[in-house]
């Protein structure tokens, strides 16, 4: 048998095996795509949050887009061809031939939905329930930072309020002393938060359940618990916390309720903020160019109160963003960023994003990432 008749089947078989060996691309792409799209969605949410803070500083309305669906579509085409010319008088290389090709294409589709109407009112405007906020401290998040972000007042002790309340936002020094004491107790394990489910609340005349909390529709209740300790220093701090919160000198726990003042003894009233109020407060603490303040484009930066010496999230500004940045956005030809070496600001900013997710009460599903595995 001529040599070309022996080589041709081998050439064609090799081409076919090379193409068919690629197999379906879905399973091989699943792990990489899941991580990459998750990382990209997280980065977009960081940029959106930081940009909205800066926009509020310059009296621009914040805008929010929900990513509702991500579809990563792939297309694969393969082809192979081969043949021979039977001219024995010619060299083998002139009449044996084979070829193959494969192409891969990706066409992702993203679906966005603006947050408007009732969803905007519930997610952005309405205060977040204390029973939603306080359990976050059980996971180790600093309770002082948490309450600085979310509480407008605690038992009448006021946090800074932003514009119209003077250069320091009308904050009370005792508010920050209370947060400092609570943080010391949290670090030492001499304070915790207890969540319990009690019987349904009383029903009023029109058949609706009575709730002090504008966002609380369940029967969950939160309690601040001062744990037993023999440390004299911690006992003194616990006594100071009781004094600031107007609690009985021997009380070991108190119910946390929504409102400016408690309605009965043994309660701690927390007037919580909405997401809009939280972002506005962070906005008034952003570092902005002095010329923007002098020209009236934005009000002066609010100063810190009492023992505090820095904002919860320090946001810098400049003509160029530095290399070491946790997040950065551009607004009106100027960069605003959070320094990657500032752990406290990064933690505070992450807490804002967590709180934003908790504030979302819409029944619409979150982003759906569809990656064909076919």
C-alpha positions in Angstrom: 0.0 0.0 0.0 1.4 3.5 -0.8 2.6 5.4 2.1 0.1 8.3 1.6 -2.8 5.8 2.0 -1.3 4.9 5.4 -0.7 8.5 6.5 -4.0 10.0 5.5 -6.3 8.3 8.1 -3.8 9.2 10.8 -3.8 12.9 9.8 -7.6 13.1 9.7 -8.0 11.2 13.0 -5.5 13.5 14.7 -7.4 16.6 13.5 -10.8 15.2 14.7 -9.4 14.2 18.1 -7.8 17.5 18.6 -11.1 19.4 18.1 -13.3 17.0 19.9 -11.0 16.8 22.9 -11.9 20.4 23.8 -15.3 19.2 25.1 -17.9 21.5 26.5 -16.5 24.8 27.8 -19.2 25.4 30.5 -17.8 23.3 33.3 -14.3 24.5 32.7 -15.4 28.1 32.9 -17.8 27.8 35.9 -15.3 28.3 38.7 -13.5 31.2 37.0 -16.7 33.0 35.9 -18.3 32.7 39.3 -15.4 34.3 41.0 -14.8 37.0 38.4 -18.4 38.1 38.2 -18.7 38.1 42.0 -15.6 40.3 42.2 -16.9 42.6 39.5 -20.3 43.0 41.1 -18.7 43.8 44.4 -16.4 46.4 42.9 -19.4 48.0 41.1 -21.3 48.2 44.4 -18.4 49.9 46.1 -18.0 52.5 43.3 -21.8 53.2 43.4 -21.8 53.7 47.2 -18.8 56.0 47.2 -20.0 58.0 44.3 -23.4 58.5 46.0 -21.7 59.8 49.1 -19.7 62.3 47.0 -22.8 63.3 45.0 -24.7 64.1 48.3 -21.8 66.3 49.4 -22.4 68.5 46.3 -26.3 68.3 46.6 -26.7 65.9 43.8 -29.4 63.2 44.3 -28.1 59.7 44.9 -29.0 57.0 42.4 -29.1 53.3 42.9 -29.2 50.5 40.3 -29.9 46.9 41.2 -28.2 44.3 39.0 -31.0 41.8 38.6 -29.4 39.4 36.1 -26.1 38.4 34.6 -26.0 35.9 31.7 -22.6 34.7 30.5 -23.3 33.2 27.1 -20.7 31.3 25.1 -20.7 30.0 21.5 -18.3 27.4 20.1 -17.8 26.3 16.5 -15.6 23.6 15.2 -14.7 22.3 11.7 -12.4 19.8 10.2 -11.6 18.8 6.6 -9.1 16.6 4.8 -8.5 14.6 1.6 -5.9 13.5 -0.9 -5.0 13.6 -4.5 -4.1 10.2 -6.0 -1.2 11.0 -8.3 1.5 8.4 -7.6 4.0 10.3 -9.7 3.9 13.2 -7.3 5.5 13.5 -3.9 3.3 12.5 -0.9 3.4 16.0 0.6 1.7 17.4 -2.5 -1.5 15.4 -2.4 -2.1 14.8 1.4 -3.9 17.6 3.2 -6.0 18.2 6.3 -7.2 21.2 8.3 -9.3 22.1 11.3 -10.5 25.2 13.1 -12.4 26.2 16.3 -13.7 29.6 17.5 -15.0 30.6 20.9 -17.2 33.7 21.6 -18.5 35.2 24.8 -21.6 37.6 24.9 -22.5 38.5 28.5 -25.8 40.2 29.1 -26.4 42.4 32.2 -29.9 43.5 33.4 -30.2 46.6 35.7 -33.2 47.9 37.5 -33.3 51.4 39.1 -34.5 51.6 42.7 -37.6 53.8 42.6 -41.0 54.3 44.2 -42.0 52.1 47.1 -38.7 50.2 46.9 -36.8 53.5 47.2 -38.9 54.6 50.2 -38.3 51.3 52.0 -34.7 50.8 51.2 -33.3 54.3 51.3 -35.7 56.6 53.2 -37.1 54.5 56.0 -35.0 54.1 59.2 -33.4 50.7 59.8 -34.8 48.8 62.8 -32.5 48.5 65.9 -33.4 44.8 66.0 -31.7 44.5 62.6 -28.7 46.6 63.5 -27.7 45.4 67.0 -27.1 41.7 66.1 -24.3 42.8 63.8 -22.2 43.5 67.0 -22.5 39.7 67.8 -20.3 39.0 64.8 -17.5 41.1 66.2 -18.2 44.4 64.4 -17.2 47.3 66.6 -20.4 48.5 68.3 -19.1 52.1 68.6 -18.6 52.4 64.8 -21.9 50.6 64.2 -23.9 53.1 66.4 -22.0 56.1 65.0 -23.2 55.1 61.6 -26.8 54.1 62.4 -28.0 55.9 65.5 -29.2 59.5 65.4 -29.7 59.5 69.2 -29.6 57.0 72.1 -31.9 57.9 75.0 -31.8 61.5 74.0 -28.0 61.6 73.6 -27.5 63.1 70.1 -25.1 62.0 67.4 -24.0 64.6 64.9 -26.8 65.7 62.6 -25.2 67.3 59.5 -26.2 70.6 58.0 -28.0 73.2 60.0 -26.7 72.0 63.4 -23.5 74.1 63.6 -19.8 73.2 62.8 -20.0 70.0 64.9 -23.4 68.9 63.8 -25.0 69.4 67.3 -23.6 66.1 68.6 -23.4 65.4 72.4 -20.1 64.5 74.0 -21.9 62.0 76.2 -23.1 60.1 73.1 -19.5 59.4 72.2 -18.6 58.6 75.8 -21.3 56.0 75.8 -20.1 54.4 72.6 -16.6 54.4 74.0 -17.7 52.6 77.1 -19.8 50.1 75.2 -16.8 49.3 73.0 -14.6 48.7 76.0 -17.2 46.3 77.4 -17.6 44.5 74.1 -13.8 44.0 73.8 -13.7 42.5 77.3 -16.8 40.3 76.8 -18.7 42.2 79.5 -21.5 43.2 77.2 -23.5 41.4 74.5 -26.8 41.6 72.6 -29.6 39.1 73.1 -32.2 38.5 70.4 -35.5 36.8 71.4 -38.9 36.1 69.9 -41.7 36.9 72.2 -45.5 36.5 71.9 -47.1 38.8 69.3 -47.7 42.4 70.4 -51.2 43.6 71.5 -53.7 44.3 68.7 -55.2 47.8 68.5 -58.8 48.7 67.6 -58.5 48.4 63.8 -56.9 44.9 64.1 -53.4 46.0 63.3 -50.4 45.0 65.4 -48.9 47.8 67.4 -45.2 48.5 66.6 -43.0 51.3 67.8 -40.5 50.5 65.1 -41.3 51.9 61.6 -39.6 48.9 59.9 -40.2 46.1 62.4 -42.9 43.7 61.3 -41.9 40.6 63.3 -41.9 39.8 67.0 -38.2 39.8 67.4 -36.8 41.9 70.3 -33.2 42.9 71.1 -31.8 43.3 74.6 -28.5 44.9 75.7 -27.0 42.6 78.3 -24.3 43.6 80.8 -22.5 40.4 81.5 -21.3 39.4 85.0 -17.7 40.3 85.8 -15.4 40.6 88.8 -13.1 43.1 87.1 -13.5 46.4 89.1 -12.6 48.5 86.1 -15.3 46.8 84.0 -17.8 47.2 86.8 -17.2 50.9 86.9 -17.7 51.1 83.1 -20.9 49.2 83.4 -22.1 51.6 86.1 -21.3 54.5 83.9 -23.3 52.9 81.0 -26.3 52.5 83.3 -26.0 56.1 84.4 -25.9 57.4 80.8 -28.8 55.2 79.8 -30.9 56.0 82.9 -31.1 52.3 83.9 -31.5 50.9 87.4 -28.2 50.5 89.2 -28.7 46.7 89.5 -30.1 46.0 86.0 -28.3 43.4 83.9 -30.3 43.9 80.7 -32.5 46.4 79.0 -34.8 46.1 75.9 -33.7 48.1 72.8 -36.6 49.9 71.2 -37.0 52.4 68.3 -37.6 56.1 69.2 -36.1 59.2 70.7 -36.9 58.3 74.3 -37.9 55.1 76.1 -41.6 54.7 76.9 -41.1 52.8 80.1 -38.2 52.0 82.6 -35.8 49.3 81.5 -35.8 50.3 77.9 -33.0 51.8 75.7 -34.5 54.0 72.9 -32.4 54.2 69.7 -33.6 56.7 67.1 -32.0 55.0 64.0 -31.1 56.5 60.7 -32.2 55.7 57.2 -29.6 54.8 54.5 -30.0 58.3 53.1 -29.3 59.9 56.5 -26.2 57.6 56.9 -24.8 58.5 53.5 -25.5 62.2 54.1 -23.6 62.2 57.3 -20.6 60.5 55.7 -20.9 63.1 52.8 -20.6 66.1 55.2 -17.3 64.6 56.5 -15.7 64.1 53.1 -12.5 66.1 52.5 -13.2 68.6 49.8 -11.1 71.4 48.2 -11.2 74.7 50.1 -12.1 76.5 46.9 -15.3 74.5 46.6 -16.3 75.6 50.1 -15.4 79.3 49.4 -17.3 79.3 46.1 -20.4 77.9 47.7 -20.4 74.6 45.8 -20.5 72.6 49.1 -20.8 73.5 52.8 -17.8 73.3 55.2 -16.8 69.9 56.5 -18.3 69.0 59.9 -15.8 68.7 62.7 -15.6 65.9 65.3 -17.1 65.9 68.7 -15.5 65.3 72.1 -13.2 62.2 72.2 -13.6 61.5 68.5 -10.8 62.7 66.2 -11.7 61.4 62.8 -14.8 60.5 60.7 -16.1 56.9 60.5 -14.9 56.8 56.9 -12.2 59.1 55.8 -12.7 60.0 52.1 -9.8 62.0 50.5 -9.9 64.1 47.4 -7.4 65.3 44.8 -6.6 65.8 41.2 -5.2 62.3 40.9 -6.0 59.1 42.8 -3.1 57.5 44.6 -1.8 54.0 43.8 -2.8 52.7 47.3 -6.5 53.0 47.2 -9.3 50.8 48.5 -11.9 52.4 46.2 -11.9 55.6 44.1 -14.4 57.4 41.9 -14.2 60.5 39.7 -16.6 63.4 40.1 -16.4 66.7 38.3 -12.8 66.2 37.2 -11.6 65.4 40.7 -10.9 62.0 42.3 -12.3 60.9 45.7 -10.9 57.8 47.4 -10.5 55.7 50.5 -6.9 54.8 51.4 -6.2 51.1 51.3 -3.9 51.5 54.3 -6.8 52.9 56.4 -8.3 49.8 57.9 -10.8 51.7 60.1 -12.3 53.5 57.1 -12.4 50.3 55.1 -14.2 48.6 57.9 -16.7 51.4 58.3 -17.4 51.5 54.5 -17.9 47.7 54.5 -20.4 48.1 57.3 -22.3 50.7 55.3 -22.6 48.2 52.4 -23.8 45.5 54.8 -26.4 47.8 56.3 -27.5 48.8 52.8 -28.1 45.1 52.0 -30.0 44.7 55.3 -32.1 47.8 54.6 -33.3 46.3 51.3 -36.8 45.0 52.1 -38.0 44.5 48.5 -39.2 41.0 47.7 -37.4 41.2 44.3 -34.6 38.6 44.0 -31.0 39.7 43.9 -28.7 39.4 41.0 -28.9 36.1 39.2 -25.8 35.0 37.4 -26.5 32.4 34.7 -23.5 30.6 33.3 -24.3 27.9 30.7 -22.6 24.6 31.4 -23.6 23.0 28.2 
